[in-house]
Amino acid sequence: MQTRYFQFDAFRTLFEPRKPRNPLVRVALGLLGLAILALMVFVGVFVGTAMILVGLGWNLFAARKVRRARAAAGNVVDAEYHVVRKSALPLAR
């Protein structure tokens, strides 16, 4: 019976990227990485701000809708209230 071993050396180079030797290529890749990072931060801030603004607008619109419904319903109860002392309440059995 023969045992076969898989050689991982060919795949190891795929997952271990090396820095380029040319200094100009190194600088270009570094600037590209910084540009991608700045773009991601900008998009994240923009999306977050848009989500906050949409949420605030949604809440304002919903509150306005509720106020209109209450005003249109017209079933507001206006009453006078009196505090009743405990001694005036009937005894519970």
mmCIF file of the C-alpha atoms, coordinates in Angstrom:
data_MODEL
# 
_entry.id   MODEL 
# 
loop_
_atom_site.group_PDB 
_atom_site.id 
_atom_site.type_symbol 
_atom_site.label_atom_id 
_atom_site.label_alt_id 
_atom_site.label_comp_id 
_atom_site.label_asym_id 
_atom_site.label_entity_id 
_atom_site.label_seq_id 
_atom_site.pdbx_PDB_ins_code 
_atom_site.Cartn_x 
_atom_site.Cartn_y 
_atom_site.Cartn_z 
_atom_site.occupancy 
_atom_site.B_iso_or_equiv 
_atom_site.pdbx_formal_charge 
_atom_site.auth_seq_id 
_atom_site.auth_comp_id 
_atom_site.auth_asym_id 
_atom_site.auth_atom_id 
_atom_site.pdbx_PDB_model_num 
ATOM 1  C CA . MET A 1 1  ? 0.000   0.000  0.000  1.00 0.00 ? 1  MET A CA 1 
ATOM 2  C CA . GLN A 1 2  ? 1.436   3.315  -1.071 1.00 0.00 ? 2  GLN A CA 1 
ATOM 3  C CA . THR A 1 3  ? 0.815   6.523  0.896  1.00 0.00 ? 3  THR A CA 1 
ATOM 4  C CA . ARG A 1 4  ? 0.399   9.674  -1.141 1.00 0.00 ? 4  ARG A CA 1 
ATOM 5  C CA . TYR A 1 5  ? 1.282   13.049 0.328  1.00 0.00 ? 5  TYR A CA 1 
ATOM 6  C CA . PHE A 1 6  ? -0.079  16.285 -1.038 1.00 0.00 ? 6  PHE A CA 1 
ATOM 7  C CA . GLN A 1 7  ? 2.470   19.007 -1.570 1.00 0.00 ? 7  GLN A CA 1 
ATOM 8  C CA . PHE A 1 8  ? 1.188   22.305 -0.178 1.00 0.00 ? 8  PHE A CA 1 
ATOM 9  C CA . ASP A 1 9  ? 4.193   24.358 -1.307 1.00 0.00 ? 9  ASP A CA 1 
ATOM 10 C CA . ALA A 1 10 ? 2.458   25.421 -4.522 1.00 0.00 ? 10 ALA A CA 1 
ATOM 11 C CA . PHE A 1 11 ? -0.549  26.741 -2.602 1.00 0.00 ? 11 PHE A CA 1 
ATOM 12 C CA . ARG A 1 12 ? 1.470   28.371 0.161  1.00 0.00 ? 12 ARG A CA 1 
ATOM 13 C CA . THR A 1 13 ? 2.739   31.037 -2.233 1.00 0.00 ? 13 THR A CA 1 
ATOM 14 C CA . LEU A 1 14 ? -0.863  31.930 -3.157 1.00 0.00 ? 14 LEU A CA 1 
ATOM 15 C CA . PHE A 1 15 ? -1.774  32.823 0.415  1.00 0.00 ? 15 PHE A CA 1 
ATOM 16 C CA . GLU A 1 16 ? 1.491   34.537 1.365  1.00 0.00 ? 16 GLU A CA 1 
ATOM 17 C CA . PRO A 1 17 ? 1.752   37.594 -0.869 1.00 0.00 ? 17 PRO A CA 1 
ATOM 18 C CA . ARG A 1 18 ? 5.194   39.136 -1.048 1.00 0.00 ? 18 ARG A CA 1 
ATOM 19 C CA . LYS A 1 19 ? 6.029   42.813 -1.179 1.00 0.00 ? 19 LYS A CA 1 
ATOM 20 C CA . PRO A 1 20 ? 7.242   43.942 -4.577 1.00 0.00 ? 20 PRO A CA 1 
ATOM 21 C CA . ARG A 1 21 ? 10.929  44.758 -4.779 1.00 0.00 ? 21 ARG A CA 1 
ATOM 22 C CA . ASN A 1 22 ? 10.547  47.881 -6.877 1.00 0.00 ? 22 ASN A CA 1 
ATOM 23 C CA . PRO A 1 23 ? 10.173  50.906 -4.549 1.00 0.00 ? 23 PRO A CA 1 
ATOM 24 C CA . LEU A 1 24 ? 7.886   52.737 -6.981 1.00 0.00 ? 24 LEU A CA 1 
ATOM 25 C CA . VAL A 1 25 ? 5.507   49.784 -7.103 1.00 0.00 ? 25 VAL A CA 1 
ATOM 26 C CA . ARG A 1 26 ? 5.573   49.624 -3.289 1.00 0.00 ? 26 ARG A CA 1 
ATOM 27 C CA . VAL A 1 27 ? 4.664   53.316 -3.028 1.00 0.00 ? 27 VAL A CA 1 
ATOM 28 C CA . ALA A 1 28 ? 1.942   52.938 -5.688 1.00 0.00 ? 28 ALA A CA 1 
ATOM 29 C CA . LEU A 1 29 ? 0.389   49.967 -3.876 1.00 0.00 ? 29 LEU A CA 1 
ATOM 30 C CA . GLY A 1 30 ? 0.563   51.807 -0.557 1.00 0.00 ? 30 GLY A CA 1 
ATOM 31 C CA . LEU A 1 31 ? -1.195  54.834 -2.033 1.00 0.00 ? 31 LEU A CA 1 
ATOM 32 C CA . LEU A 1 32 ? -3.781  52.551 -3.629 1.00 0.00 ? 32 LEU A CA 1 
ATOM 33 C CA . GLY A 1 33 ? -4.441  50.964 -0.247 1.00 0.00 ? 33 GLY A CA 1 
ATOM 34 C CA . LEU A 1 34 ? -4.825  54.361 1.409  1.00 0.00 ? 34 LEU A CA 1 
ATOM 35 C CA . ALA A 1 35 ? -7.189  55.496 -1.347 1.00 0.00 ? 35 ALA A CA 1 
ATOM 36 C CA . ILE A 1 36 ? -9.337  52.391 -0.897 1.00 0.00 ? 36 ILE A CA 1 
ATOM 37 C CA . LEU A 1 37 ? -9.378  52.941 2.874  1.00 0.00 ? 37 LEU A CA 1 
ATOM 38 C CA . ALA A 1 38 ? -10.364 56.605 2.479  1.00 0.00 ? 38 ALA A CA 1 
ATOM 39 C CA . LEU A 1 39 ? -13.115 55.629 0.031  1.00 0.00 ? 39 LEU A CA 1 
ATOM 40 C CA . MET A 1 40 ? -14.489 53.053 2.469  1.00 0.00 ? 40 MET A CA 1 
ATOM 41 C CA . VAL A 1 41 ? -14.488 55.564 5.340  1.00 0.00 ? 41 VAL A CA 1 
ATOM 42 C CA . PHE A 1 42 ? -16.183 58.197 3.159  1.00 0.00 ? 42 PHE A CA 1 
ATOM 43 C CA . VAL A 1 43 ? -18.861 55.754 1.996  1.00 0.00 ? 43 VAL A CA 1 
ATOM 44 C CA . GLY A 1 44 ? -19.398 54.559 5.577  1.00 0.00 ? 44 GLY A CA 1 
ATOM 45 C CA . VAL A 1 45 ? -19.849 58.101 6.874  1.00 0.00 ? 45 VAL A CA 1 
ATOM 46 C CA . PHE A 1 46 ? -22.136 58.984 3.963  1.00 0.00 ? 46 PHE A CA 1 
ATOM 47 C CA . VAL A 1 47 ? -24.301 55.889 4.408  1.00 0.00 ? 47 VAL A CA 1 
ATOM 48 C CA . GLY A 1 48 ? -24.476 56.417 8.179  1.00 0.00 ? 48 GLY A CA 1 
ATOM 49 C CA . THR A 1 49 ? -25.486 60.054 7.769  1.00 0.00 ? 49 THR A CA 1 
ATOM 50 C CA . ALA A 1 50 ? -28.095 59.108 5.183  1.00 0.00 ? 50 ALA A CA 1 
ATOM 51 C CA . MET A 1 51 ? -29.536 56.456 7.518  1.00 0.00 ? 51 MET A CA 1 
ATOM 52 C CA . ILE A 1 52 ? -29.770 58.951 10.390 1.00 0.00 ? 52 ILE A CA 1 
ATOM 53 C CA . LEU A 1 53 ? -31.446 61.579 8.178  1.00 0.00 ? 53 LEU A CA 1 
ATOM 54 C CA . VAL A 1 54 ? -33.939 59.082 6.785  1.00 0.00 ? 54 VAL A CA 1 
ATOM 55 C CA . GLY A 1 55 ? -34.764 57.893 10.310 1.00 0.00 ? 55 GLY A CA 1 
ATOM 56 C CA . LEU A 1 56 ? -35.323 61.447 11.544 1.00 0.00 ? 56 LEU A CA 1 
ATOM 57 C CA . GLY A 1 57 ? -37.503 62.245 8.542  1.00 0.00 ? 57 GLY A CA 1 
ATOM 58 C CA . TRP A 1 58 ? -39.481 59.050 9.074  1.00 0.00 ? 58 TRP A CA 1 
ATOM 59 C CA . ASN A 1 59 ? -40.114 59.930 12.733 1.00 0.00 ? 59 ASN A CA 1 
ATOM 60 C CA . LEU A 1 60 ? -41.134 63.503 11.891 1.00 0.00 ? 60 LEU A CA 1 
ATOM 61 C CA . PHE A 1 61 ? -43.485 62.297 9.179  1.00 0.00 ? 61 PHE A CA 1 
ATOM 62 C CA . ALA A 1 62 ? -45.055 59.688 11.494 1.00 0.00 ? 62 ALA A CA 1 
ATOM 63 C CA . ALA A 1 63 ? -45.527 62.256 14.288 1.00 0.00 ? 63 ALA A CA 1 
ATOM 64 C CA . ARG A 1 64 ? -47.161 64.668 11.839 1.00 0.00 ? 64 ARG A CA 1 
ATOM 65 C CA . LYS A 1 65 ? -49.475 61.925 10.661 1.00 0.00 ? 65 LYS A CA 1 
ATOM 66 C CA . VAL A 1 66 ? -50.487 61.086 14.247 1.00 0.00 ? 66 VAL A CA 1 
ATOM 67 C CA . ARG A 1 67 ? -51.169 64.755 15.038 1.00 0.00 ? 67 ARG A CA 1 
ATOM 68 C CA . ARG A 1 68 ? -53.406 65.055 11.978 1.00 0.00 ? 68 ARG A CA 1 
ATOM 69 C CA . ALA A 1 69 ? -55.337 61.933 12.956 1.00 0.00 ? 69 ALA A CA 1 
ATOM 70 C CA . ARG A 1 70 ? -55.870 63.202 16.500 1.00 0.00 ? 70 ARG A CA 1 
ATOM 71 C CA . ALA A 1 71 ? -57.021 66.618 15.277 1.00 0.00 ? 71 ALA A CA 1 
ATOM 72 C CA . ALA A 1 72 ? -59.388 65.044 12.758 1.00 0.00 ? 72 ALA A CA 1 
ATOM 73 C CA . ALA A 1 73 ? -60.852 62.603 15.296 1.00 0.00 ? 73 ALA A CA 1 
ATOM 74 C CA . GLY A 1 74 ? -61.998 65.384 17.635 1.00 0.00 ? 74 GLY A CA 1 
ATOM 75 C CA . ASN A 1 75 ? -62.594 63.045 20.555 1.00 0.00 ? 75 ASN A CA 1 
ATOM 76 C CA . VAL A 1 76 ? -60.718 65.038 23.153 1.00 0.00 ? 76 VAL A CA 1 
ATOM 77 C CA . VAL A 1 77 ? -62.057 64.672 26.669 1.00 0.00 ? 77 VAL A CA 1 
ATOM 78 C CA . ASP A 1 78 ? -61.970 67.768 28.845 1.00 0.00 ? 78 ASP A CA 1 
ATOM 79 C CA . ALA A 1 79 ? -62.820 67.166 32.485 1.00 0.00 ? 79 ALA A CA 1 
ATOM 80 C CA . GLU A 1 80 ? -62.235 68.275 36.052 1.00 0.00 ? 80 GLU A CA 1 
ATOM 81 C CA . TYR A 1 81 ? -60.708 65.882 38.521 1.00 0.00 ? 81 TYR A CA 1 
ATOM 82 C CA . HIS A 1 82 ? -61.034 65.759 42.322 1.00 0.00 ? 82 HIS A CA 1 
ATOM 83 C CA . VAL A 1 83 ? -58.755 63.851 44.683 1.00 0.00 ? 83 VAL A CA 1 
ATOM 84 C CA . VAL A 1 84 ? -60.759 61.491 46.899 1.00 0.00 ? 84 VAL A CA 1 
ATOM 85 C CA . ARG A 1 85 ? -59.437 60.688 50.370 1.00 0.00 ? 85 ARG A CA 1 
ATOM 86 C CA . LYS A 1 86 ? -59.160 57.066 51.467 1.00 0.00 ? 86 LYS A CA 1 
ATOM 87 C CA . SER A 1 87 ? -61.691 57.471 54.248 1.00 0.00 ? 87 SER A CA 1 
ATOM 88 C CA . ALA A 1 88 ? -64.374 58.368 51.709 1.00 0.00 ? 88 ALA A CA 1 
ATOM 89 C CA . LEU A 1 89 ? -63.932 55.114 49.789 1.00 0.00 ? 89 LEU A CA 1 
ATOM 90 C CA . PRO A 1 90 ? -66.244 52.186 50.648 1.00 0.00 ? 90 PRO A CA 1 
ATOM 91 C CA . LEU A 1 91 ? -64.762 49.288 52.562 1.00 0.00 ? 91 LEU A CA 1 
ATOM 92 C CA . ALA A 1 92 ? -63.729 46.329 50.446 1.00 0.00 ? 92 ALA A CA 1 
ATOM 93 C CA . ARG A 1 93 ? -65.070 42.904 51.497 1.00 0.00 ? 93 ARG A CA 1 
# 
